[in-house]
Amino acid sequence: MIKLDKINNKQILFNYEDMKAKIKNILSIKGDIEDNRNLLELGLNSLQIMRLVNQWRREGIDITFSKLISSPYLNHWWGLIKEQMKVESKNINEYKKIKYM
């Protein structure tokens, strides 16, 4: 689970299983999805991906449609999200250092 502390002190909890469950729900899949399975081949479309991007941005995850559509696999998406959260966390820490000096 990744905790993302936003500047306004709102905490976001985001984990791989939640991401996977959300996509399974969108696709109406009851069983498991392999991490390296192409989500477009499973039926995920561009509008659904855009909706995920918008929802995740509201939750504090700065992800883009182009990054998701270019490699539509759960394991790749999770890597992008984790990397973005590392950058966000670093920027927040820098912001706090500047703000409270």
N, C-alpha and C positions, 0 to 999 in steps of 0.2 A: 504494500500500500504506500502511496506517495502522498505526503501532506504538503500542500502548497499554501504558505502563509502570504496572503495578499497585504498590500500596504495598509489597507483599511482594517486590518486585523481579522478579516473574515477567513476562516479556515476551510479549505477545500480538501476533502479526502477522495482520492481517485485511485482505483486499483484495476489491475488487468481483468479480473473476473467481472467487475461491474461493466467495463467496456465491452467485454465479450457478451455478457447477458443482454446488454442494450442492442447490440447488433443482431443477436439471435432473435430477440423480440421483434425487431424491425422486419426480419426475414421470415418470421413465424416458423423458426426451426426449433424443434423440441430436443433433439439430440445434441451432441457435441459438434463443434466446428474445429477442424484441425488448424493449428496456428499458421501453417503455410498454405492454406487453401485460399484460392483467389476469390475474394468476396463478390466481385462482379459476376463471376461464373455462377455463384450461388444465388444471384438475383438482385444484389444491392445495386441501386442505380445512382446516377449523379445527383438527383434531387435529394435523395436520402442522405448521401454523403454531405451535401451542403447543409442539410439540417443538423447533422452531427457536428459539423464544424461550428455552426452558429451556437449550438447548445454548449459545446466545450469551451468556446470563447467566453460565453456568459459565466462559465464556471472558472474562468481564469487561465485556461489553456490556450496559448497563442499558437494555433495550428492553422494551416492553410489547406484549401481544397486541392490545390495543385500537388501538394506533397502527398496527400492521401490517395488521390486518384492515380498518381504515377506508380504506386506500389500498393495495391489493395489487398494487403495481407495483415492479419491480426498482429503477428510478431513484428512486422515492420512499423505498423501504426504505434504499437506500444513503445518501440524504440524511439520514434519521433517525439512522442509525448514525454517520455522520461528525459530525453535530451533537452527539450524545451523547458521542462520544469527545473532542470539544473541551472540553466541560464537565468530563468526567472528568479530562482532562489538567490543566485549570486547578485543579480541586480537589486533585489529587495534589500539584501544585506548591505550593499554599497549605499543605497538610498538611506537606510537607517543610520549608517555611520556619518554621512553628510548632514542629515537632518539634526542629529543630536550633538554635533561637535560644538 
